[in-house]
Amino acid sequence: MKYLLFLFITSALFVFYSCNDDEAIVAAPIPDCLQSRIDNDDLNYPFCRTNIERYIFQGETVFLMRCMGVADAGQTIINTECDTICRISSWVGNECNGAADFYEEASDRTIVYEGP
């Protein structure tokens, strides 16, 4: 009986503390325009292997496309409508859409594609 009571209290606490309004933003799926580029292998070149990461930035889901294997190739950040939000690199800095540093403000990083 003590075991069942412990299990009930533990479950109730888990449910109570797992409810969080900060989780209201749900990560969007990969946009069709980006998915078609992945399917057609349009993102990878002999000198560049593209990785795509999903973030929450300024309240919306964005995708960062990072060219791996090229020094300072820069990164392009697009929204779910495939509009370019900004481009960042060591040449231009990490300022993006009014934010002083994209990486400081962005959260919930998820790798959604790794090039071959």
N, C-alpha and C positions, 0 to 999 in steps of 0.2 A: 504494500500500500504506500509506503514511504517513497518507493521508487516511482510509482505513478504520479504522486504528488510533485516530486522533484521534476519529473519529465514535463508535467503540465505547466509548472511555474517557469521552467526554462524556455519552453515553447512560447509562452505568453510574453516573456521578456524579449525574446528574439523578434517576435512579430511587432511588439511595441517599438523597439529601437530600430528596426529595419525600415519603418515608415519614415520617409524623409522627403520633404518638398523639394530639396535640391536635385532630386533625381527626376524632375519633371521633364527635362530635356532628354528625348530619346534619340539615340544615334540613328541617322538616316542611312539607308542602303547606298551603295555606290551608284552615282548618277549614270543614266544610260549612256551619255556621251563618253564618260570615262570607262565604263564597262566595255563598250564597243572597241575602244582603243586597246584595252587589255586583251579582249578576245582576238583581235586582229594582230596582236603583237606589234602595235605601233609605238610602244613606249620604250623599247629597248634597241640599242644600237651597239655596234661592236665595242665602242669605247664607254658606253653608259648603260648601267643597269638601273632601271627606275624602281624606286619603292614608293608606295602610296600609304600615307598615314592619315587617319581620321582624327580630328580634334573638335572640341567645342570652343568657339572663339566668338566673343561678343554676343553670346546667346544663340548662335546658330552653328550648325554642323558645317565644317569646312574640310577640305582635303588638301594635304601638302604633298606635292610631287617632288621627290628628291632624287637627283641623278647621282648614283653611287659610282665611284671609281674615277671621277673627274674632280680635280682640285678646284674648289670655288665655282662649281657649275651653277650655283644658285638654286633656289627652290621657288616653285610657283604654288600659290595657294588659291584654290577655287572654291566656290560655294556649291550647293546642291543643284543649282541651275547651270553649272559649268561656266559661270562668269568669273574672270580672274579678279581676285580680291587684291592681291599684291604679289610682288616678287621680292625675296629677301636673299641676301648673300653677305659675305664679308666686305664686298665693295660698296654696297648700298646700305648695309646695316639690317637690323631686324625690325625696323619700324614698319608697321602694317596697319592700314586703315585707322589712323589716328592713335594707335597704341604704340608706345615707345619701344616695346619689345614683344614680338609675337609669342615667343616661348615663355615669357613671364605671365602673359594673360591667358594663353591657351591651356586647356585641360583635357582630361580623358583621352589621352593618346592611345590609339589602337592601330596596329599595322594591318592594313586591309589587302595589300598586295606587295609581294617581293618579286622583283624581276629575276629571270633565270640566270 
